[in-house]
Amino acid sequence: MMMNDPMAGLDQQQPAQGASDSKEVLDTVALHLNTQRMNNLQTFMSIASGCMTGVLGLTGLQGFVSFLILHFTVLIAVLV
């Protein structure tokens, strides 16, 4: 996935003339930072989901299923 750098002076209306003329920029620092933040959020929400499952007293298969439901709910919310 490539994104245009708003400071590169590219106009969205101009078609690209060739692969060598393209000025698309991938900011790897921002990509790494965003990936790290998503990882931290998922880790925190996994801990919170596990604590909530434990506080509700759900153990065994019920606890596992509730943890998975909460985990995937957070995953979908983060991706959307």
BALOBA-1460 file (C-alpha; in Angstrom, 3 decimals):
// residues 80
<rec num="1" residu="m" x="0.000" y="0.000" z="0.000"/>
<rec num="2" residu="m" x="1.482" y="3.307" z="-1.045"/>
<rec num="3" residu="m" x="0.372" y="6.715" z="0.071"/>
<rec num="4" residu="n" x="1.156" y="10.080" z="-1.408"/>
<rec num="5" residu="d" x="3.144" y="12.507" z="0.651"/>
<rec num="6" residu="p" x="1.068" y="15.715" z="0.905"/>
<rec num="7" residu="m" x="4.273" y="17.764" z="1.026"/>
<rec num="8" residu="a" x="5.611" y="16.268" z="-2.246"/>
<rec num="9" residu="g" x="3.514" y="18.665" z="-4.333"/>
<rec num="10" residu="l" x="1.597" y="15.959" z="-6.177"/>
<rec num="11" residu="d" x="-1.772" y="16.795" z="-7.690"/>
<rec num="12" residu="q" x="-4.317" y="13.977" z="-7.433"/>
<rec num="13" residu="q" x="-5.718" y="14.892" z="-10.873"/>
<rec num="14" residu="q" x="-2.441" y="14.298" z="-12.741"/>
<rec num="15" residu="p" x="-1.980" y="10.774" z="-14.088"/>
<rec num="16" residu="a" x="1.344" y="9.087" z="-13.436"/>
<rec num="17" residu="q" x="3.570" y="9.267" z="-16.528"/>
<rec num="18" residu="g" x="5.619" y="6.229" z="-15.642"/>
<rec num="19" residu="a" x="6.953" y="4.189" z="-12.792"/>
<rec num="20" residu="s" x="10.191" y="6.166" z="-12.698"/>
<rec num="21" residu="d" x="8.357" y="9.530" z="-12.617"/>
<rec num="22" residu="s" x="6.106" y="8.571" z="-9.714"/>
<rec num="23" residu="k" x="6.755" y="10.461" z="-6.498"/>
<rec num="24" residu="e" x="4.807" y="8.164" z="-4.169"/>
<rec num="25" residu="v" x="6.325" y="7.998" z="-0.730"/>
<rec num="26" residu="l" x="6.008" y="5.288" z="1.883"/>
<rec num="27" residu="d" x="6.817" y="6.649" z="5.291"/>
<rec num="28" residu="t" x="8.327" y="3.605" z="6.981"/>
<rec num="29" residu="v" x="8.704" y="5.382" z="10.316"/>
<rec num="30" residu="a" x="4.981" y="6.186" z="10.460"/>
<rec num="31" residu="l" x="4.122" y="2.663" z="9.303"/>
<rec num="32" residu="h" x="6.302" y="1.150" z="12.028"/>
<rec num="33" residu="l" x="4.855" y="3.474" z="14.668"/>
<rec num="34" residu="n" x="1.271" y="2.668" z="13.659"/>
<rec num="35" residu="t" x="1.987" y="-1.065" z="13.669"/>
<rec num="36" residu="q" x="3.565" y="-0.795" z="17.113"/>
<rec num="37" residu="r" x="0.579" y="1.153" z="18.463"/>
<rec num="38" residu="m" x="-1.883" y="-1.394" z="17.053"/>
<rec num="39" residu="n" x="0.149" y="-4.194" z="18.637"/>
<rec num="40" residu="n" x="0.137" y="-2.402" z="22.000"/>
<rec num="41" residu="l" x="-3.622" y="-1.825" z="21.765"/>
<rec num="42" residu="q" x="-4.284" y="-5.471" z="20.941"/>
<rec num="43" residu="t" x="-2.085" y="-6.591" z="23.845"/>
<rec num="44" residu="f" x="-3.869" y="-4.272" z="26.267"/>
<rec num="45" residu="m" x="-7.305" y="-5.354" z="25.058"/>
<rec num="46" residu="s" x="-6.314" y="-9.027" z="25.352"/>
<rec num="47" residu="i" x="-5.364" y="-8.449" z="28.981"/>
<rec num="48" residu="a" x="-8.583" y="-6.498" z="29.597"/>
<rec num="49" residu="s" x="-10.673" y="-9.214" z="27.917"/>
<rec num="50" residu="g" x="-9.018" y="-11.900" z="30.032"/>
<rec num="51" residu="c" x="-9.585" y="-9.898" z="33.227"/>
<rec num="52" residu="m" x="-13.219" y="-9.281" z="32.350"/>
<rec num="53" residu="t" x="-13.757" y="-12.955" z="31.606"/>
<rec num="54" residu="g" x="-12.196" y="-13.836" z="34.967"/>
<rec num="55" residu="v" x="-14.212" y="-11.243" z="36.900"/>
<rec num="56" residu="l" x="-17.407" y="-12.618" z="35.369"/>
<rec num="57" residu="g" x="-16.363" y="-16.046" z="36.636"/>
<rec num="58" residu="l" x="-16.368" y="-17.676" z="33.231"/>
<rec num="59" residu="t" x="-14.014" y="-20.638" z="33.246"/>
<rec num="60" residu="g" x="-13.273" y="-23.505" z="30.958"/>
<rec num="61" residu="l" x="-14.876" y="-23.501" z="27.539"/>
<rec num="62" residu="q" x="-17.236" y="-20.611" z="28.394"/>
<rec num="63" residu="g" x="-14.322" y="-18.417" z="29.412"/>
<rec num="64" residu="f" x="-12.350" y="-19.304" z="26.320"/>
<rec num="65" residu="v" x="-15.292" y="-18.596" z="24.006"/>
<rec num="66" residu="s" x="-16.057" y="-15.257" z="25.702"/>
<rec num="67" residu="f" x="-12.377" y="-14.279" z="25.465"/>
<rec num="68" residu="l" x="-12.325" y="-15.105" z="21.751"/>
<rec num="69" residu="i" x="-15.529" y="-13.132" z="21.126"/>
<rec num="70" residu="l" x="-14.150" y="-10.085" z="22.949"/>
<rec num="71" residu="h" x="-10.759" y="-10.402" z="21.257"/>
<rec num="72" residu="f" x="-12.202" y="-10.611" z="17.735"/>
<rec num="73" residu="t" x="-14.629" y="-7.767" z="18.471"/>
<rec num="74" residu="v" x="-11.696" y="-5.531" z="19.387"/>
<rec num="75" residu="l" x="-9.707" y="-6.754" z="16.364"/>
<rec num="76" residu="i" x="-12.537" y="-5.890" z="13.989"/>
<rec num="77" residu="a" x="-13.049" y="-2.504" z="15.660"/>
<rec num="78" residu="v" x="-9.360" y="-1.661" z="15.264"/>
<rec num="79" residu="l" x="-9.266" y="-2.698" z="11.609"/>
<rec num="80" residu="v" x="-12.381" y="-0.707" z="10.712"/>
